[in-house]
Amino acid sequence: MKLILNVDAITHPLTGIGQYTLRLARGLRAHPAIEETRFYSAYRWIEDPEHVLDANRPIARIRRWIPFKPLALNVYGAVRSRAFLWQTRTLKQYILHSPNYILLPFEGPAVATIHDLSYLHYPQHHPRERILFMERNMPRTLAQAAAIICDSEFIRHEIISMLKVPADKVTTVPLGVDPAFHPRDPANLRSVLGRYHLDAVPYLLAVSTLEPRKNLPRLLIAYARLPEALRARHPLALVGAKGWLNTELERHLAPLEGTGQLRRLGYVPQDQLHALYAGAHAFAYPSLYEGFGLPLLEAMASGVPALSSNCSSLPEVAGDAALLTNPEDVDALTQGLERLLDDHPWREQARIRGLEQARRFSWESCVEKTVEVYRRLQQGSAHD
Protein backbone atom coordinates (compact mmCIF):
# COMPACT_ATOMS: atom_id res chain seq x y z
CA MET A 1 0.00 0.00 0.00
CA LYS A 2 1.02 3.61 -0.54
CA LEU A 3 0.58 6.40 2.00
CA ILE A 4 0.51 10.18 2.21
CA LEU A 5 1.12 11.36 5.80
CA ASN A 6 0.36 14.96 6.71
CA VAL A 7 3.21 16.05 8.99
CA ASP A 8 2.09 19.61 9.78
CA ALA A 9 2.07 18.80 13.51
CA ILE A 10 5.84 18.22 13.62
CA THR A 11 6.62 21.80 14.55
CA HIS A 12 8.51 23.58 17.31
CA PRO A 13 7.68 23.36 20.17
CA LEU A 14 6.99 19.66 19.73
CA THR A 15 3.74 18.81 21.56
CA GLY A 16 2.14 15.42 22.17
CA ILE A 17 0.48 15.41 18.73
CA GLY A 18 3.80 16.38 17.19
CA GLN A 19 5.50 13.47 18.95
CA TYR A 20 2.76 11.12 17.74
CA THR A 21 3.13 12.33 14.15
CA LEU A 22 6.91 12.01 14.23
CA ARG A 23 6.72 8.47 15.62
CA LEU A 24 4.23 7.52 12.92
CA ALA A 25 6.43 9.05 10.23
CA ARG A 26 9.44 7.04 11.36
CA GLY A 27 7.58 3.80 11.88
CA LEU A 28 5.44 3.87 8.76
CA ARG A 29 8.36 4.71 6.51
CA ALA A 30 10.16 1.57 7.70
CA HIS A 31 7.12 -0.72 7.80
CA PRO A 32 7.29 -3.62 5.32
CA ALA A 33 3.59 -3.33 4.45
CA ILE A 34 3.99 0.27 3.25
CA GLU A 35 5.35 0.31 -0.26
CA GLU A 36 5.84 4.07 -0.31
CA THR A 37 5.31 6.85 2.24
CA ARG A 38 5.14 10.48 1.17
CA PHE A 39 5.20 13.34 3.67
CA TYR A 40 3.25 16.55 3.14
CA SER A 41 3.40 19.73 5.21
CA ALA A 42 1.73 23.10 4.65
CA TYR A 43 1.98 23.33 0.86
CA ARG A 44 4.86 21.05 -0.17
CA TRP A 45 6.35 17.56 -0.04
CA ILE A 46 9.12 16.77 2.45
CA GLU A 47 11.53 13.94 1.73
CA ASP A 48 12.83 12.89 5.14
CA PRO A 49 10.73 12.81 8.35
CA GLU A 50 13.90 13.47 10.37
CA HIS A 51 14.14 16.88 8.69
CA VAL A 52 10.51 17.85 9.14
CA LEU A 53 11.03 19.77 12.40
CA ASP A 54 13.57 22.08 10.77
CA ALA A 55 11.62 22.31 7.52
CA ASN A 56 8.48 23.36 9.42
CA ARG A 57 10.08 26.17 11.43
CA PRO A 58 9.04 28.88 8.92
CA ILE A 59 5.50 27.45 8.91
CA ALA A 60 5.43 27.54 12.72
CA ARG A 61 6.29 31.26 12.62
CA ILE A 62 3.51 31.88 10.11
CA ARG A 63 1.02 29.99 12.27
CA ARG A 64 1.85 32.09 15.31
CA TRP A 65 0.77 35.09 13.27
CA ILE A 66 -2.20 33.67 11.35
CA PRO A 67 -4.48 32.43 14.20
CA PHE A 68 -5.17 35.99 15.30
CA LYS A 69 -6.18 37.02 11.78
CA PRO A 70 -9.26 34.99 10.74
CA LEU A 71 -9.34 36.33 7.17
CA ALA A 72 -5.69 35.37 6.64
CA LEU A 73 -6.39 31.90 8.11
CA ASN A 74 -9.32 31.34 5.74
CA VAL A 75 -7.33 32.47 2.70
CA TYR A 76 -4.36 30.30 3.69
CA GLY A 77 -6.64 27.27 4.18
CA ALA A 78 -8.36 27.70 0.83
CA VAL A 79 -5.11 28.15 -1.11
CA ARG A 80 -3.51 25.22 0.69
CA SER A 81 -6.46 22.92 -0.03
CA ARG A 82 -6.39 23.74 -3.74
CA ALA A 83 -2.63 23.22 -3.85
CA PHE A 84 -2.92 19.80 -2.21
CA LEU A 85 -5.70 18.69 -4.55
CA TRP A 86 -3.58 19.68 -7.53
CA GLN A 87 -0.43 18.02 -6.19
CA THR A 88 -2.27 14.75 -5.45
CA ARG A 89 -4.42 14.58 -8.58
CA THR A 90 -2.52 11.50 -9.80
CA LEU A 91 -2.20 9.85 -6.35
CA LYS A 92 -5.75 8.56 -5.81
CA GLN A 93 -4.40 5.05 -5.17
CA TYR A 94 -2.64 6.34 -2.02
CA ILE A 95 -4.18 6.50 1.45
CA LEU A 96 -4.12 9.95 3.05
CA HIS A 97 -3.69 10.11 6.83
CA SER A 98 -3.96 13.28 8.89
CA PRO A 99 -2.65 12.65 12.44
CA ASN A 100 -3.95 16.04 13.57
CA TYR A 101 -7.76 16.04 13.32
CA ILE A 102 -8.53 17.77 10.01
CA LEU A 103 -8.18 16.22 6.56
CA LEU A 104 -7.13 18.06 3.46
CA PRO A 105 -9.45 17.58 0.49
CA PHE A 106 -8.39 14.40 -1.32
CA GLU A 107 -10.00 12.19 -3.93
CA GLY A 108 -8.65 8.91 -2.55
CA PRO A 109 -9.29 7.05 0.75
CA ALA A 110 -8.51 9.02 3.90
CA VAL A 111 -7.92 8.43 7.62
CA ALA A 112 -8.07 11.10 10.35
CA THR A 113 -6.79 10.83 13.93
CA ILE A 114 -9.08 12.68 16.36
CA HIS A 115 -7.26 12.98 19.68
CA ASP A 116 -10.02 14.52 21.77
CA LEU A 117 -13.17 16.65 21.66
CA SER A 118 -11.99 19.43 23.94
CA TYR A 119 -13.19 22.06 21.47
CA LEU A 120 -16.74 20.86 22.24
CA HIS A 121 -16.35 20.31 26.00
CA TYR A 122 -14.20 23.34 26.81
CA PRO A 123 -14.59 25.96 24.05
CA GLN A 124 -13.75 28.64 26.63
CA HIS A 125 -10.28 27.11 26.99
CA HIS A 126 -9.34 27.60 23.33
CA PRO A 127 -8.68 30.67 21.21
CA ARG A 128 -11.87 31.63 19.38
CA GLU A 129 -10.23 31.17 15.99
CA ARG A 130 -9.43 27.53 16.78
CA ILE A 131 -13.05 26.81 17.71
CA LEU A 132 -14.27 28.39 14.47
CA PHE A 133 -11.69 26.37 12.51
CA MET A 134 -12.84 23.09 14.08
CA GLU A 135 -16.52 23.89 13.65
CA ARG A 136 -15.96 24.74 10.00
CA ASN A 137 -13.74 21.78 9.12
CA MET A 138 -14.72 18.86 11.36
CA PRO A 139 -18.02 18.04 9.57
CA ARG A 140 -16.18 17.84 6.24
CA THR A 141 -13.47 15.65 7.78
CA LEU A 142 -16.03 13.25 9.27
CA ALA A 143 -17.80 12.99 5.92
CA GLN A 144 -14.55 12.47 4.02
CA ALA A 145 -12.81 10.01 6.35
CA ALA A 146 -13.21 6.33 5.54
CA ALA A 147 -11.74 5.56 8.97
CA ILE A 148 -11.17 7.45 12.22
CA ILE A 149 -8.35 6.69 14.68
CA CYS A 150 -8.42 7.85 18.30
CA ASP A 151 -6.03 7.42 21.24
CA SER A 152 -8.32 5.89 23.88
CA GLU A 153 -11.58 4.01 24.36
CA PHE A 154 -12.96 7.02 26.21
CA ILE A 155 -12.54 9.23 23.14
CA ARG A 156 -13.82 6.47 20.84
CA HIS A 157 -17.11 6.42 22.73
CA GLU A 158 -17.31 10.22 22.60
CA ILE A 159 -16.73 10.28 18.83
CA ILE A 160 -19.45 7.68 18.34
CA SER A 161 -21.98 9.32 20.68
CA MET A 162 -21.27 13.03 20.21
CA LEU A 163 -20.23 13.16 16.56
CA LYS A 164 -22.59 10.36 15.47
CA VAL A 165 -19.86 8.40 13.70
CA PRO A 166 -20.64 4.69 13.05
CA ALA A 167 -18.84 2.50 15.59
CA ASP A 168 -17.20 0.31 12.96
CA LYS A 169 -15.53 3.38 11.49
CA VAL A 170 -13.66 4.33 14.72
CA THR A 171 -10.59 2.44 15.99
CA THR A 172 -8.67 2.98 19.22
CA VAL A 173 -4.90 3.04 18.74
CA PRO A 174 -3.13 3.94 22.02
CA LEU A 175 0.00 6.04 21.89
CA GLY A 176 3.40 4.71 22.92
CA VAL A 177 6.32 5.72 25.06
CA ASP A 178 9.92 6.15 23.93
CA PRO A 179 12.36 3.68 25.56
CA ALA A 180 14.46 6.74 26.42
CA PHE A 181 11.97 7.32 29.26
CA HIS A 182 13.28 4.90 31.88
CA PRO A 183 14.73 5.00 35.40
CA ARG A 184 18.28 6.35 35.51
CA ASP A 185 21.20 6.42 37.88
CA PRO A 186 21.17 9.81 39.66
CA ALA A 187 24.88 10.19 38.90
CA ASN A 188 24.03 10.24 35.17
CA LEU A 189 21.50 13.04 35.59
CA ARG A 190 23.72 15.67 37.16
CA SER A 191 24.80 17.45 33.99
CA VAL A 192 21.21 18.02 32.80
CA LEU A 193 19.66 18.70 36.22
CA GLY A 194 22.49 21.09 37.02
CA ARG A 195 21.47 23.29 34.08
CA TYR A 196 18.10 23.79 35.73
CA HIS A 197 19.47 24.05 39.28
CA LEU A 198 17.69 20.82 40.24
CA ASP A 199 20.65 18.54 40.94
CA ALA A 200 20.12 16.73 44.28
CA VAL A 201 16.71 18.45 44.64
CA PRO A 202 13.70 16.09 45.19
CA TYR A 203 11.38 18.15 43.00
CA LEU A 204 7.74 17.67 42.05
CA LEU A 205 7.50 17.74 38.26
CA ALA A 206 4.62 18.97 36.07
CA VAL A 207 4.83 18.82 32.27
CA SER A 208 2.23 20.40 30.00
CA THR A 209 1.59 23.21 27.58
CA LEU A 210 0.58 26.24 29.63
CA GLU A 211 -3.08 26.36 28.68
CA PRO A 212 -6.34 26.25 30.68
CA ARG A 213 -7.36 22.63 30.09
CA LYS A 214 -4.24 21.43 31.93
CA ASN A 215 -5.73 22.75 35.20
CA LEU A 216 -2.48 24.33 36.37
CA PRO A 217 -4.10 27.09 38.50
CA ARG A 218 -5.78 24.47 40.69
CA LEU A 219 -2.54 22.49 40.88
CA LEU A 220 -0.73 25.62 42.10
CA ILE A 221 -3.42 26.43 44.65
CA ALA A 222 -3.32 22.86 45.96
CA TYR A 223 0.47 22.90 46.08
CA ALA A 224 0.47 26.23 47.95
CA ARG A 225 -1.76 24.66 50.64
CA LEU A 226 0.80 21.95 51.42
CA PRO A 227 2.76 22.29 54.67
CA GLU A 228 5.58 24.80 54.33
CA ALA A 229 8.22 22.20 55.17
CA LEU A 230 6.96 19.88 52.44
CA ARG A 231 7.04 22.64 49.81
CA ALA A 232 10.52 23.69 50.92
CA ARG A 233 11.71 20.11 50.52
CA HIS A 234 9.92 19.49 47.20
CA PRO A 235 9.84 22.57 44.93
CA LEU A 236 7.54 22.40 41.92
CA ALA A 237 9.33 22.30 38.54
CA LEU A 238 6.99 23.35 35.74
CA VAL A 239 7.96 22.32 32.20
CA GLY A 240 5.96 23.49 29.20
CA ALA A 241 5.80 25.85 26.28
CA LYS A 242 3.76 29.01 26.58
CA GLY A 243 0.16 28.40 25.56
CA TRP A 244 -2.86 30.69 25.60
CA LEU A 245 -5.49 32.29 27.87
CA ASN A 246 -3.18 32.22 30.88
CA THR A 247 -4.01 35.39 32.81
CA GLU A 248 -5.29 33.38 35.79
CA LEU A 249 -2.30 31.03 35.70
CA GLU A 250 0.16 33.92 35.82
CA ARG A 251 -1.52 35.23 39.00
CA HIS A 252 -0.79 31.97 40.77
CA LEU A 253 2.70 31.50 39.36
CA ALA A 254 4.18 34.76 40.58
CA PRO A 255 3.87 34.26 44.39
CA LEU A 256 5.38 30.76 44.28
CA GLU A 257 8.18 31.88 41.99
CA GLY A 258 8.93 34.69 44.40
CA THR A 259 9.53 32.22 47.24
CA GLY A 260 11.65 29.90 45.09
CA GLN A 261 9.15 27.08 45.57
CA LEU A 262 8.33 27.05 41.87
CA ARG A 263 10.85 26.74 39.03
CA ARG A 264 9.42 27.66 35.64
CA LEU A 265 11.59 25.85 33.09
CA GLY A 266 9.70 26.63 29.86
CA TYR A 267 10.03 24.35 26.86
CA VAL A 268 12.66 21.64 27.41
CA PRO A 269 14.23 19.72 24.48
CA GLN A 270 13.36 16.05 24.34
CA ASP A 271 16.86 14.76 25.16
CA GLN A 272 16.88 16.83 28.37
CA LEU A 273 13.27 16.02 29.21
CA HIS A 274 14.17 12.34 29.69
CA ALA A 275 16.52 13.33 32.50
CA LEU A 276 14.04 15.73 34.12
CA TYR A 277 11.46 12.96 34.33
CA ALA A 278 13.91 10.40 35.71
CA GLY A 279 15.27 12.85 38.30
CA ALA A 280 11.87 13.82 39.70
CA HIS A 281 10.68 12.81 43.15
CA ALA A 282 7.07 12.78 41.90
CA PHE A 283 4.92 13.86 38.96
CA ALA A 284 1.59 15.72 38.87
CA TYR A 285 -0.79 15.85 35.90
CA PRO A 286 -4.31 16.84 37.08
CA SER A 287 -5.65 17.74 33.64
CA LEU A 288 -9.37 18.45 33.26
CA TYR A 289 -9.65 16.43 30.05
CA GLU A 290 -7.29 14.38 27.87
CA GLY A 291 -7.56 12.20 24.81
CA PHE A 292 -4.64 10.15 26.13
CA GLY A 293 -2.21 11.85 28.51
CA LEU A 294 1.27 11.14 27.15
CA PRO A 295 3.18 12.94 29.97
CA LEU A 296 1.58 10.62 32.53
CA LEU A 297 2.81 7.58 30.61
CA GLU A 298 6.30 9.07 30.26
CA ALA A 299 6.48 9.70 34.00
CA MET A 300 5.46 6.14 34.87
CA ALA A 301 7.97 4.74 32.36
CA SER A 302 10.63 6.81 34.10
CA GLY A 303 9.89 5.14 37.43
CA VAL A 304 8.29 8.23 38.98
CA PRO A 305 5.22 8.03 41.27
CA ALA A 306 2.41 10.01 39.66
CA LEU A 307 -0.82 11.83 40.46
CA SER A 308 -3.40 12.46 37.77
CA SER A 309 -7.15 12.89 37.20
CA ASN A 310 -9.93 10.36 37.61
CA CYS A 311 -11.69 11.48 34.44
CA SER A 312 -11.56 11.28 30.62
CA SER A 313 -8.90 8.92 29.24
CA LEU A 314 -6.45 9.22 32.11
CA PRO A 315 -7.62 6.16 34.10
CA GLU A 316 -6.98 4.06 30.96
CA VAL A 317 -3.38 5.23 30.84
CA ALA A 318 -2.80 5.08 34.60
CA GLY A 319 -4.31 1.67 35.29
CA ASP A 320 -3.83 1.01 39.01
CA ALA A 321 -0.41 2.67 39.08
CA ALA A 322 -1.16 6.36 39.68
CA LEU A 323 -3.01 8.28 42.36
CA LEU A 324 -6.20 9.54 40.67
CA THR A 325 -8.17 12.49 42.06
CA ASN A 326 -11.01 14.80 41.10
CA PRO A 327 -9.15 17.58 39.21
CA GLU A 328 -11.75 20.20 40.17
CA ASP A 329 -11.51 19.50 43.90
CA VAL A 330 -8.60 21.53 45.30
CA ASP A 331 -8.80 19.88 48.71
CA ALA A 332 -8.58 16.43 47.11
CA LEU A 333 -5.62 17.61 45.04
CA THR A 334 -3.84 18.88 48.14
CA GLN A 335 -4.39 15.60 49.97
CA GLY A 336 -3.25 13.70 46.89
CA LEU A 337 -0.08 15.76 46.57
CA GLU A 338 0.77 15.21 50.21
CA ARG A 339 0.47 11.44 49.81
CA LEU A 340 2.32 11.54 46.49
CA LEU A 341 5.27 13.33 48.08
CA ASP A 342 5.41 11.81 51.53
CA ASP A 343 3.76 8.35 51.68
CA HIS A 344 6.87 6.23 51.13
CA PRO A 345 5.28 2.73 51.11
CA TRP A 346 2.68 3.89 48.57
CA ARG A 347 5.37 5.61 46.49
CA GLU A 348 7.41 2.42 46.19
CA GLN A 349 4.39 0.40 45.09
CA ALA A 350 3.39 3.14 42.63
CA ARG A 351 6.86 3.15 41.11
CA ILE A 352 6.74 -0.63 40.51
CA ARG A 353 3.17 -0.62 39.17
CA GLY A 354 3.94 2.40 36.97
CA LEU A 355 6.82 0.63 35.26
CA GLU A 356 4.61 -2.41 34.66
CA GLN A 357 1.79 -0.28 33.26
CA ALA A 358 4.09 1.68 30.96
CA ARG A 359 5.40 -1.53 29.40
CA ARG A 360 1.94 -2.10 27.92
CA PHE A 361 2.39 0.85 25.55
CA SER A 362 4.88 1.16 22.71
CA TRP A 363 5.24 3.18 19.54
CA GLU A 364 5.85 -0.07 17.64
CA SER A 365 2.39 -1.26 18.66
CA CYS A 366 0.90 2.13 17.76
CA VAL A 367 2.40 1.93 14.26
CA GLU A 368 1.32 -1.70 13.78
CA LYS A 369 -2.29 -1.00 14.81
CA THR A 370 -2.33 2.05 12.50
CA VAL A 371 -1.21 -0.13 9.59
CA GLU A 372 -4.05 -2.54 10.44
CA VAL A 373 -6.50 0.34 9.96
CA TYR A 374 -4.98 1.01 6.54
CA ARG A 375 -5.24 -2.70 5.65
CA ARG A 376 -8.92 -2.84 6.54
CA LEU A 377 -9.52 0.29 4.52
CA GLN A 378 -7.70 -1.17 1.54
CA GLN A 379 -9.56 -4.49 1.81
CA GLY A 380 -12.88 -2.67 2.04
CA SER A 381 -12.05 -0.68 -1.10
CA ALA A 382 -11.15 -3.87 -2.94
CA HIS A 383 -14.58 -5.38 -2.13
CA ASP A 384 -16.52 -2.33 -3.27
PyMOL commands that set and color helices and strands:
alter all, ss='L'
color gray80, all
select helices_A, chain A and resi 16-30+49-55+57-68+70-87+118-121+123-125+128-144+153-162+167-169+186-188+190-195+212-214+216-224+228-233+247-259+270-278+294-301+314-318+330-342+344-358+363-383
alter helices_A, ss='H'
color red, helices_A
select strands_A, chain A and resi 2-6+36-41+44-46+95-98+110-113+147-150+170-172+204-207+236-239+262-266+282-285+306-309+323-325
alter strands_A, ss='S'
color yellow, strands_A
deselect
rebuild
show_as cartoon
